[in-house]
Amino acid sequence: MNIETKEQFLQRMMAQEKPVCPHCNTEMSIWEVPPINYSDGLGWGAPYLFVCFNDNCSLYKQGWENIEENFGHRASYRCMCYIGTDKFECMPVFSPIGGSGQVIDDQVLLQQEILKENIKKGFSILADCYVNKDGVTAMRLLMDPAEPERVRLKAAQMLGDIGTLEAIDPVRNARFGNELVQKEVENAIKNIHERNFTRECPFCAEIIKKQAKICKHCKQDVAGK
């Protein structure tokens, strides 16, 4: 059974037309559920919901008075809906801004779409790099901090498969500012050495044959080191 990730769930939600609140006919917003239990304590049942945040919604406006009269609390309701259903429910809020911090606005969605397209573009370039054994372009993507993390991780992995010995020094001396990318770069260097039966001299750091006993660069004894 495939388990849907939070990112995949959001993408599926974004592809769906947003429902309209039955109380005010306003398009509902995508809302990220908070890390707290709800209702019976079993959780929200989904990482994102559709919620109406129209302050003029009749449910929200009347909710303040209804809850005050019946329960003696200062609270109201927002209309919410689960993806893929036409069942609308009430979500309690305890201030006019309650829950608004988790609204996924259009700008955020746009940024996520741009990121998605950049990842797709980067993976396409890397696929060509693998076919053509183009380690130079793969290294360019790896070294570019503007590239998405997933693209840089894939570029590092690919460099280990197709990169030449000349790629080692540039990536060895670079700082990537990302622990995962840095780890993949170290693995890539290791893989390049394994493919070429080489290693780095422990004294001068120049590349030498794996079985070398004397470094041809600094003349130090490297046997067993």
N, C-alpha and C positions, 0 to 999 in steps of 0.2 A: 504494500500500500504506500503510495506516494504521500509524503507529508508536505503540505503547503507552507512555505515560509511566510513571514510577516510581509516581506517585500513583494512576494508573488500575490498575496492577498490584496495589498494596496493597489498593485497594478491591475488586478481584476476589477477592483472597485472603481478605479479611475476610468476603466473602459466602459463602465455602465453609466447610463443616463441617471443623473441624480433625481431622487424622488421629490415630490412636492408635499409639503406639510398639509394634511387635511384640515387643519384648523385655521390656516392663514394663506394657503396657496403660495407659499414662498419656497423657493428651491432650498433643499436642505444641504448642510455642509458635511464634509467628511471629518469625522472626529476620532482622534486616537484615544482609546480607553486608558484610564489611569491605572497604575499598578496597585489597585486596591480592590477588594472583593465587593460584590454588588448583590443586593437582594438576599438570596439564600446562602451566600458565602461561597458559591461554586465558581465565581468569576463571571465575566461578561459574555463569554461564549464566542467572542471574536475580537481581534486586535483593533478593528476600526468599525465605527457605526456611522449611519447618517443621522444628524441631529439638526433640529431647527433652532437657530439662534436669532430669530426675529423677535425683538423686544416688544413689538406690537401684536404678536401672536395672541389670539384670544386665550389659548390654554395657559400661556405664560402669565398674561396679565391677570386673569381670574384666579390663577393658582395661589398667588400671594394671600388673597382674602380667604380662599377656601381652606388652605392649610392652617392659617391663623385661627379661624373659627372652629375647625374640627379637631386640631391637634395642639394648638397653642404654641406653634413654632413659626419662626420667620423663615419661610421657604416657599418655593414654587416648583413648577414643572417645565421641562422642555420635552418636546415631542421627539422621539427617536425611532429609528427603523433599522432592521438588519438587512444586509445585502441579500438580494435575491428573493425578498419577501415583500408582501404588501400589508404586513401586519405592523401597525404603529403602536408604540407603547409610551408611557410617561417616565421620564427620568427626573428625579428630584434634584434641585439646585438650591443652594443656601445663600446666594448673593447674586446681584445682577451680572457679575462677571464669572460666576461659577461655571467651570468647565470650558470657558472660552480659551484658556491657554493651550488646550489640546486640539484646537481647530486647525485642520490642514488647509491653508488657504491656496488660492489659485497660483500665487507666486511660487510656493513650495512645490506644488504639483508641476509647474513649468520647469523648475530647476531639476526635479527628478526625471522629467522626460528628456531634458538636455543631457543629463548624466547617462541615462539609458542609451541615448543615441551615440554619445561619445564612447561608451563601452563597446557598443556594437561596431562602430567604426574602427576602434582600436583592435578588436579581435579579428576583424576582416583583414586589416593590414598585417597582423601577426600570422594569419593563416598563409598569406602570400609569402611572408618571410620564411616560414618553415619549408614551403614547397621550393623556394628559390635559394634556400640556405643563406638568407640575407641577414647575417648577424649584426651588420652595421645599423640597419633600420630598427631591428629589435632593441639594440642598445640605446638608440636615440629615444625610443618610447620609454624605456626603463629610466633614463636619466632625466626625463622631462617631468618636473613636479606638477605641471598642469594636467597631466594625464590622470585618469581615474585610477584608484588603487588597484582595482581588479586587473586593469590593463598592464600596469607596471609589474604586478605579481606574475602574470602570465608571460610577460616579456622576460623577466628574470629566469623563469623556469625554462623558457625556450632558449635563452642564451646558453644555458648549461648543455643543451642538446646540439646546438649548431654554432655556438661561438668559437672563435679561434683563440689561440694563446695571446694574441694582441689585445684582446678584450679585457684581459685580467687586470692590468695596471689601472686603466681608467675607472673600472667599477670598484676595484679594491680601494682606491683613494677617494672615492665619492662618499658623501654622507647623505642618506636618503630621507632622514627625518621620519621614518616609519619602521617600526620594529619588524613587522611581518615582511616588508620588502627587503630590509637589510638581511634578514635570515635567509630569504630566497636567493639573494645575491651571493651569500657565502656558500650556499649549496651549489649554485651555478658554477662558481669558481672551482669547487671541489670536483664537479662533474667534468669540467673542461680539462682539468689535470688528469683525471682518470682516463678520459678518451685519448689523451696525447701521451700517456705514460710519463708525466712530468710532475714536478713539485717545485716549491720555492725554497731557495737556500735559507737556512735558519740564521745565517750570518749577514748576508747582503740582500736577501729577499729577491735576488734574480732567479729567473726560471731555469731549472736544470733537469736533466733526466732523472727519472724516479730511482734508477739503480746507480746513480753516480756516487763515487766514493770521494772524489775531490771536486769542489766547485770550480768550474772553468772560468768564473768571473773573479772570485776573491781568493781562490786557491786554498780555501780552508778545507779541512777534513770533515766531510759530511756523512761518512759511513755510519749507518745506524741512527742518524739524527733526523 
